[in-house]
Amino acid sequence: MTIGRDWVVLDTNVWIFGLRHQPEQPACAQVLQRLSQLHVRVPRQVLLELQINLNGEEMRDFFRLIRRYPERIELHWDKVELSLIRTYQQLGCKLGDATIAAHMEPLAVETLVSENRDFLYEIKGLPFRVMRAEDLLRELGEVE
């Protein structure tokens, strides 16, 4: 897998921490600064969670990034099959996490970038790779 050529999904928390430049999560802001090196698919669940959690100015910043890299960032508003969501809930995902996980296969994405402890450490047997923002930067050659 070549992270710069393959599609990834950035979990909601990566977008939020990055757009807000959270000092305790600097790698998330660095990932957003390197969107020109990535191919990102944004599933419906992430879009909905961003609308709920970001204020108006932060949403404008999000859409500015989308417009800046139209060939590298795709928005996907399609709903995902309820049975697929239930499959991920049975693996231990909470509803929102299960919905994000369920989007991975239909979007043909093999990597989820997340700072979510559940995805990173607690849920086993996911059919896709989960990595932290810092690990993504490392694969891009940005961190040692």
Disulfide bonds with the S-S distance in Angstrom:
none
